Amino acid sequence: MLDPLAALRTPDDPPCDVYLTGNVFLDIIFTGLDSAPVRGTESWARGMGSSPGGVANMATALARLGLRTSLAAAFGDDVYGEYCWEALERGEGIDLSPSRTVPGWHSPVTVSMAYEGERTMVSHGHEAPPSGEPASGDPPAARACVASLQPGARQEWIAGAARAGSRVFADVGWDETGRWDPADLADLEHCEAFLPNAGEAMRYTRADCPRAAARRLADRVPLAVVTMGAEGAVAVDGSTGETAEVPAIAVEALDPTGAGDVFVAGFVTGTLAGWPLADRLAFAGLTAALSVQEFGGSLSAPGWAEIAAWWQHVRDFDDQDPAALRRYAFLDALLPGCARPWPLRRAVPTIGFRRP
């Protein structure tokens, strides 16, 4: 596997590139629905996949990009939990030493139905045990940590990570309280970068457009990155004043599950590798665009093989926009000289077949 940090590694480096913590779900994804399910009827999906979800989407995306990834999470001791553990540890090479199996706990499950470029989800789970964060509040030594901010609540491990020298990247979920008060994001003071989507960013800043929201967020965090869906992404470096904006790659989206996680993983990879801001944005957008063309969150996260195949594929067209090709020319120095044929497929339909 390509190691994007190979040139930067030293014997004194921490064993982990990125640490994260959160809840792991078993995701069951149905695709190929022509419309939303109708009450009282049966709908058949043309595609189905199963995979670890929740925080596993981000962990898988990071690992497939060659980063040494460590995850702290609680796993149920049922078959679903065993499957998720094996898929992450053996299948993706993710370090689960900070994680644990909880006896008698039922793994949370999410069923996702993708149609018309959107998704509908139904989840089930019992009250979760403590999340698996280190008891001391300080995570293992890592180059970086990825956190999901919780409006109105502090997570002590984030401050611990920053004290230990980790670079903290954060996103945030929907504010169920409806307050959208920037003061509720207290842990932002420990973060190097904040990566909300446009809706979240505009609500927290009271801005009327994503670009204005990014500029206002850059007053509170060193680097603000706002994703704008089909419009791409914009970033503002609050310390230097540098701005960058990259349009989205036009693709036919099958399932948007996990695309935001993949974007963050791509941006973290480029940042740790020391790439220019515009290249980081372009790479993050590319990885997200590749992911939505497959179903599932962790299932669809691209690795370097998919990225290399895409880059080889798009250059085969004579009528490509030269400016668009130049935007991704930095890939030439990163990718291996050959790639497997496009398109590639990672997604699998079932939890797993029994070996003979």
FIVOSE-866994 format. One record per residue (C-alpha): residue number from 1; residue in one letter; x, y, z. Coordinates in steps of 0.02 Angstrom, whole numbers, plus 50000, padded with zeros to 5 digits. Each point is the difference from the previous one (the first is absolute). Layout:
N
NODE, i, aa, px, py, pz
NODE, NUM, A, X, Y, Z;
...
# end
This chain:
356
NODE, i, aa, px, py, pz
NODE, 1, M, 50000, 50000, 50000;
NODE, 2, L, 50059, 50176, 49962;
NODE, 3, D, 50058, 50093, 50155;
NODE, 4, P, 49966, 50187, 49979;
NODE, 5, L, 50108, 50039, 50152;
NODE, 6, A, 50150, 49892, 49951;
NODE, 7, A, 50115, 50148, 49972;
NODE, 8, L, 49956, 50075, 50169;
NODE, 9, R, 50016, 49849, 50114;
NODE, 10, T, 50138, 49991, 50131;
NODE, 11, P, 50043, 49871, 50135;
NODE, 12, D, 49930, 50119, 50132;
NODE, 13, D, 49827, 50009, 49923;
NODE, 14, P, 49849, 49941, 50100;
NODE, 15, P, 49940, 49828, 49944;
NODE, 16, C, 49832, 50073, 49950;
NODE, 17, D, 49967, 50130, 49865;
NODE, 18, V, 49818, 50033, 50043;
NODE, 19, Y, 49896, 49959, 50153;
NODE, 20, L, 49811, 50009, 50009;
NODE, 21, T, 49860, 49940, 50111;
NODE, 22, G, 49813, 49979, 49986;
NODE, 23, N, 49861, 49875, 49971;
NODE, 24, V, 50011, 49857, 49874;
NODE, 25, F, 49838, 49944, 49917;
NODE, 26, L, 49964, 49854, 49887;
NODE, 27, D, 49937, 50084, 49842;
NODE, 28, I, 49883, 49909, 49881;
NODE, 29, I, 49977, 50100, 49840;
NODE, 30, F, 49867, 49978, 49866;
NODE, 31, T, 50026, 50084, 49832;
NODE, 32, G, 49913, 49997, 49832;
NODE, 33, L, 49833, 50057, 50069;
NODE, 34, D, 49901, 50097, 49870;
NODE, 35, S, 49909, 50102, 50132;
NODE, 36, A, 49974, 50014, 50186;
NODE, 37, P, 49917, 49849, 50083;
NODE, 38, V, 49811, 50018, 50010;
NODE, 39, R, 49905, 49951, 50156;
NODE, 40, G, 49908, 49835, 49982;
NODE, 41, T, 50102, 49942, 49849;
NODE, 42, E, 50155, 49895, 49973;
NODE, 43, S, 50148, 50076, 49909;
NODE, 44, W, 50141, 49901, 49921;
NODE, 45, A, 50175, 50073, 49992;
NODE, 46, R, 50117, 49957, 49857;
NODE, 47, G, 50154, 50013, 50111;
NODE, 48, M, 50048, 49966, 50180;
NODE, 49, G, 50158, 50014, 50104;
NODE, 50, S, 50050, 49976, 50181;
NODE, 51, S, 50148, 50079, 50088;
NODE, 52, P, 50059, 50082, 50161;
NODE, 53, G, 49929, 50176, 50011;
NODE, 54, G, 49998, 50150, 50115;
NODE, 55, V, 50176, 50050, 50048;
NODE, 56, A, 50061, 49848, 49901;
NODE, 57, N, 49967, 50099, 49840;
NODE, 58, M, 50134, 50126, 50046;
NODE, 59, A, 50121, 49870, 50068;
NODE, 60, T, 49988, 49896, 49842;
NODE, 61, A, 50022, 50150, 49886;
NODE, 62, L, 50159, 50051, 50093;
NODE, 63, A, 50071, 49825, 49999;
NODE, 64, R, 49970, 49975, 49814;
NODE, 65, L, 50098, 50159, 49966;
NODE, 66, G, 50150, 49925, 50088;
NODE, 67, L, 49989, 50084, 50170;
NODE, 68, R, 50034, 49897, 50156;
NODE, 69, T, 49831, 50014, 50081;
NODE, 70, S, 49950, 49961, 50180;
NODE, 71, L, 49817, 49988, 50055;
NODE, 72, A, 49925, 49999, 50174;
NODE, 73, A, 49823, 49932, 49998;
NODE, 74, A, 49885, 49879, 50089;
NODE, 75, F, 49949, 49843, 49906;
NODE, 76, G, 49856, 49884, 50040;
NODE, 77, D, 50040, 49818, 50034;
NODE, 78, D, 49869, 49942, 49874;
NODE, 79, V, 50034, 49940, 49823;
NODE, 80, Y, 49982, 50177, 49933;
NODE, 81, G, 50133, 50064, 50119;
NODE, 82, E, 50118, 49858, 49958;
NODE, 83, Y, 49977, 50034, 49814;
NODE, 84, C, 50035, 50187, 50021;
NODE, 85, W, 50155, 49967, 50105;
NODE, 86, E, 50071, 49876, 49875;
NODE, 87, A, 49959, 50110, 49851;
NODE, 88, L, 50090, 50149, 50077;
NODE, 89, E, 50149, 49913, 50079;
NODE, 90, R, 50038, 49862, 49875;
NODE, 91, G, 49918, 50072, 49846;
NODE, 92, E, 50060, 50180, 50014;
NODE, 93, G, 50151, 49988, 50116;
NODE, 94, I, 49927, 50121, 50128;
NODE, 95, D, 50075, 49995, 50175;
NODE, 96, L, 49860, 49954, 50121;
NODE, 97, S, 50108, 49984, 50156;
NODE, 98, P, 49909, 50149, 50081;
NODE, 99, S, 49831, 49916, 49962;
NODE, 100, R, 49910, 49866, 50099;
NODE, 101, T, 49860, 49873, 49986;
NODE, 102, V, 49856, 50027, 50122;
NODE, 103, P, 49920, 49837, 50061;
NODE, 104, G, 49812, 49994, 49977;
NODE, 105, W, 49990, 50159, 49899;
NODE, 106, H, 49902, 49998, 49837;
NODE, 107, S, 50091, 50081, 49853;
NODE, 108, P, 49908, 50153, 49933;
NODE, 109, V, 49934, 49978, 49823;
NODE, 110, T, 49955, 50124, 49864;
NODE, 111, V, 49901, 49959, 49844;
NODE, 112, S, 50028, 50127, 49862;
NODE, 113, M, 49894, 50015, 49843;
NODE, 114, A, 50076, 50100, 49857;
NODE, 115, Y, 49890, 50073, 49863;
NODE, 116, E, 49992, 50157, 49893;
NODE, 117, G, 50173, 50053, 50059;
NODE, 118, E, 49945, 50004, 50182;
NODE, 119, R, 49985, 49875, 50141;
NODE, 120, T, 49880, 49953, 50138;
NODE, 121, M, 50065, 49912, 50155;
NODE, 122, V, 49922, 49899, 50140;
NODE, 123, S, 50109, 49957, 50150;
NODE, 124, H, 49980, 49888, 50150;
NODE, 125, G, 50109, 49981, 50153;
NODE, 126, H, 49999, 49981, 50187;
NODE, 127, E, 50074, 50128, 50119;
NODE, 128, A, 50184, 50005, 49962;
NODE, 129, P, 50134, 49964, 50130;
NODE, 130, P, 50137, 50130, 50027;
NODE, 131, S, 50068, 50037, 49828;
NODE, 132, G, 50170, 49919, 50013;
NODE, 133, E, 50098, 50159, 50023;
NODE, 134, P, 50157, 49977, 50107;
NODE, 135, A, 49956, 50010, 50183;
NODE, 136, S, 50132, 50134, 50031;
NODE, 137, G, 49924, 50114, 49869;
NODE, 138, D, 50162, 49998, 49901;
NODE, 139, P, 50001, 49896, 49841;
NODE, 140, P, 50153, 49907, 49935;
NODE, 141, A, 50137, 50105, 49922;
NODE, 142, A, 49954, 50041, 49820;
NODE, 143, R, 50045, 50126, 49866;
NODE, 144, A, 49817, 50050, 49990;
NODE, 145, C, 49829, 49966, 50073;
NODE, 146, V, 49830, 50017, 49918;
NODE, 147, A, 49857, 50054, 50113;
NODE, 148, S, 49815, 50026, 49978;
NODE, 149, L, 49953, 50150, 50106;
NODE, 150, Q, 49848, 49986, 50111;
NODE, 151, P, 49906, 50166, 50015;
NODE, 152, G, 49989, 50055, 50181;
NODE, 153, A, 50116, 49865, 50068;
NODE, 154, R, 50186, 49984, 50022;
NODE, 155, Q, 50096, 49840, 49961;
NODE, 156, E, 50151, 49994, 50114;
NODE, 157, W, 50099, 49888, 49883;
NODE, 158, I, 50007, 50139, 49869;
NODE, 159, A, 50092, 50116, 50119;
NODE, 160, G, 50113, 49855, 50050;
NODE, 161, A, 50043, 49965, 49819;
NODE, 162, A, 50045, 50182, 49969;
NODE, 163, R, 50108, 50006, 50157;
NODE, 164, A, 50093, 49846, 49938;
NODE, 165, G, 50041, 50088, 49836;
NODE, 166, S, 49871, 49919, 49886;
NODE, 167, R, 49926, 50106, 49862;
NODE, 168, V, 49812, 49997, 50027;
NODE, 169, F, 49880, 50001, 49852;
NODE, 170, A, 49815, 50016, 50040;
NODE, 171, D, 49829, 49993, 49921;
NODE, 172, V, 49831, 50020, 50081;
NODE, 173, G, 49829, 49922, 49986;
NODE, 174, W, 49828, 50078, 49991;
NODE, 175, D, 49956, 50105, 50152;
NODE, 176, E, 49841, 49918, 50062;
NODE, 177, T, 49971, 50144, 50122;
NODE, 178, G, 49981, 50123, 49858;
NODE, 179, R, 50111, 50126, 50091;
NODE, 180, W, 50144, 50000, 49877;
NODE, 181, D, 50098, 50102, 50126;
NODE, 182, P, 50187, 50012, 49962;
NODE, 183, A, 50031, 50005, 50188;
NODE, 184, D, 49938, 49820, 50006;
NODE, 185, L, 50154, 49945, 49902;
NODE, 186, A, 50120, 50022, 50146;
NODE, 187, D, 50118, 49862, 49941;
NODE, 188, L, 50034, 50099, 49843;
NODE, 189, E, 50137, 50091, 50097;
NODE, 190, H, 50104, 49840, 49993;
NODE, 191, C, 49979, 49970, 49814;
NODE, 192, E, 50115, 50039, 49855;
NODE, 193, A, 49864, 49978, 49869;
NODE, 194, F, 49810, 50002, 50000;
NODE, 195, L, 49907, 49918, 49855;
NODE, 196, P, 49811, 50027, 50009;
NODE, 197, N, 49882, 49992, 49852;
NODE, 198, A, 49923, 50158, 49929;
NODE, 199, G, 49836, 49987, 50095;
NODE, 200, E, 50088, 49977, 50167;
NODE, 201, A, 50128, 50137, 49965;
NODE, 202, M, 49870, 50130, 49950;
NODE, 203, R, 49891, 49964, 50151;
NODE, 204, Y, 50144, 50016, 50123;
NODE, 205, T, 50065, 50161, 49922;
NODE, 206, R, 49832, 50076, 49945;
NODE, 207, A, 50080, 50025, 49829;
NODE, 208, D, 49899, 50003, 49840;
NODE, 209, C, 50121, 49896, 49896;
NODE, 210, P, 50129, 49862, 50032;
NODE, 211, R, 50148, 50110, 49951;
NODE, 212, A, 49954, 50134, 50125;
NODE, 213, A, 49974, 49864, 50131;
NODE, 214, A, 50175, 49932, 49968;
NODE, 215, R, 50076, 50173, 50023;
NODE, 216, R, 49909, 50024, 50166;
NODE, 217, L, 50048, 49827, 50063;
NODE, 218, A, 50182, 50039, 49960;
NODE, 219, D, 49993, 50130, 50138;
NODE, 220, R, 49971, 49858, 50125;
NODE, 221, V, 50108, 49859, 49932;
NODE, 222, P, 50165, 50001, 49904;
NODE, 223, L, 49925, 49915, 49847;
NODE, 224, A, 49816, 50000, 49948;
NODE, 225, V, 49940, 49883, 49863;
NODE, 226, V, 49819, 50004, 49943;
NODE, 227, T, 49931, 49866, 49885;
NODE, 228, M, 49868, 50057, 49877;
NODE, 229, G, 49935, 49838, 49924;
NODE, 230, A, 49986, 50013, 49811;
NODE, 231, E, 50087, 50170, 50006;
NODE, 232, G, 50162, 49930, 50073;
NODE, 233, A, 50089, 50068, 50153;
NODE, 234, V, 50081, 50160, 50062;
NODE, 235, A, 50138, 50024, 50129;
NODE, 236, V, 50070, 50150, 50092;
NODE, 237, D, 50164, 49997, 50094;
NODE, 238, G, 49974, 50120, 50144;
NODE, 239, S, 50186, 50015, 50039;
NODE, 240, T, 50059, 50048, 49825;
NODE, 241, G, 49841, 50064, 49918;
NODE, 242, E, 50018, 49873, 49859;
NODE, 243, T, 49838, 49942, 49920;
NODE, 244, A, 49965, 49857, 49881;
NODE, 245, E, 49846, 49938, 49912;
NODE, 246, V, 49982, 49842, 49896;
NODE, 247, P, 49844, 49950, 49901;
NODE, 248, A, 49925, 49829, 50025;
NODE, 249, I, 50030, 49861, 49874;
NODE, 250, A, 49839, 49961, 49907;
NODE, 251, V, 49954, 49819, 50030;
NODE, 252, E, 49845, 49892, 50002;
NODE, 253, A, 49970, 49974, 50185;
NODE, 254, L, 49939, 49829, 50054;
NODE, 255, D, 50009, 50023, 50189;
NODE, 256, P, 50064, 50153, 50097;
NODE, 257, T, 50024, 49902, 50163;
NODE, 258, G, 50169, 50041, 50076;
NODE, 259, A, 50052, 50127, 49868;
NODE, 260, G, 50032, 50133, 50132;
NODE, 261, D, 50111, 49878, 50097;
NODE, 262, V, 50098, 49958, 49843;
NODE, 263, F, 50024, 50186, 49963;
NODE, 264, V, 50071, 50030, 50174;
NODE, 265, A, 50115, 49849, 49982;
NODE, 266, G, 50066, 50065, 49835;
NODE, 267, F, 50030, 50173, 50072;
NODE, 268, V, 50088, 49931, 50154;
NODE, 269, T, 50112, 49894, 49888;
NODE, 270, G, 50052, 50149, 49894;
NODE, 271, T, 50028, 50110, 50152;
NODE, 272, L, 50112, 49874, 50089;
NODE, 273, A, 50096, 49977, 49837;
NODE, 274, G, 50029, 50188, 49989;
NODE, 275, W, 49909, 50034, 49836;
NODE, 276, P, 49943, 50174, 49946;
NODE, 277, L, 49826, 50050, 50055;
NODE, 278, A, 49922, 49990, 49825;
NODE, 279, D, 50071, 49825, 49974;
NODE, 280, R, 49930, 49942, 50165;
NODE, 281, L, 49828, 50064, 49953;
NODE, 282, A, 50007, 49921, 49828;
NODE, 283, F, 50057, 49833, 50070;
NODE, 284, A, 49866, 49999, 50134;
NODE, 285, G, 49866, 50040, 49872;
NODE, 286, L, 50065, 49864, 49884;
NODE, 287, T, 49995, 49865, 50134;
NODE, 288, A, 49823, 50052, 50048;
NODE, 289, A, 49945, 49998, 49817;
NODE, 290, L, 50069, 49824, 49977;
NODE, 291, S, 49912, 49941, 50157;
NODE, 292, V, 49823, 50053, 49950;
NODE, 293, Q, 50010, 49894, 49843;
NODE, 294, E, 49994, 49843, 50107;
NODE, 295, F, 49881, 49952, 50138;
NODE, 296, G, 50037, 50002, 50185;
NODE, 297, G, 50110, 50109, 50109;
NODE, 298, S, 50156, 49899, 50038;
NODE, 299, L, 49968, 49886, 49850;
NODE, 300, S, 50017, 50143, 49878;
NODE, 301, A, 50152, 50088, 50073;
NODE, 302, P, 50131, 50005, 49861;
NODE, 303, G, 50181, 49946, 50017;
NODE, 304, W, 50148, 50046, 49892;
NODE, 305, A, 49956, 49868, 49871;
NODE, 306, E, 49832, 50084, 49967;
NODE, 307, I, 50080, 50172, 49995;
NODE, 308, A, 50134, 49943, 49878;
NODE, 309, A, 49870, 49915, 49890;
NODE, 310, W, 49894, 50158, 49996;
NODE, 311, W, 50149, 50110, 49955;
NODE, 312, Q, 50052, 49885, 49860;
NODE, 313, H, 49821, 49990, 49938;
NODE, 314, V, 49964, 50187, 49991;
NODE, 315, R, 50160, 50037, 49906;
NODE, 316, D, 49948, 49881, 49861;
NODE, 317, F, 49867, 50122, 49940;
NODE, 318, D, 50056, 50125, 49868;
NODE, 319, D, 49869, 50131, 50044;
NODE, 320, Q, 50043, 50020, 50184;
NODE, 321, D, 50008, 50177, 50068;
NODE, 322, P, 50188, 50039, 50012;
NODE, 323, A, 49971, 50106, 50156;
NODE, 324, A, 49912, 49856, 50085;
NODE, 325, L, 50143, 49882, 49959;
NODE, 326, R, 50127, 50124, 50068;
NODE, 327, R, 49900, 50006, 50162;
NODE, 328, Y, 50044, 49817, 50031;
NODE, 329, A, 50173, 49998, 49923;
NODE, 330, F, 50076, 49981, 50173;
NODE, 331, L, 49942, 49818, 49993;
NODE, 332, D, 50137, 49962, 49873;
NODE, 333, A, 50133, 50008, 50135;
NODE, 334, L, 49900, 49892, 50119;
NODE, 335, L, 49927, 49857, 49903;
NODE, 336, P, 50079, 49838, 49942;
NODE, 337, G, 50037, 49987, 49815;
NODE, 338, C, 49860, 49877, 49962;
NODE, 339, A, 49822, 49978, 50058;
NODE, 340, R, 49868, 49868, 49991;
NODE, 341, P, 49862, 50029, 49872;
NODE, 342, W, 49860, 50123, 50040;
NODE, 343, P, 49872, 49983, 50074;
NODE, 344, L, 50052, 49904, 50155;
NODE, 345, R, 49882, 49915, 50121;
NODE, 346, R, 50027, 49975, 50186;
NODE, 347, A, 49821, 49980, 50058;
NODE, 348, V, 49939, 49828, 50050;
NODE, 349, P, 49818, 49948, 50026;
NODE, 350, T, 50001, 49901, 50162;
NODE, 351, I, 50075, 49998, 50174;
NODE, 352, G, 50109, 49856, 49945;
NODE, 353, F, 49999, 49828, 49926;
NODE, 354, R, 50060, 49856, 50105;
NODE, 355, R, 50165, 49929, 49943;
NODE, 356, P, 49996, 49816, 49951;
# end
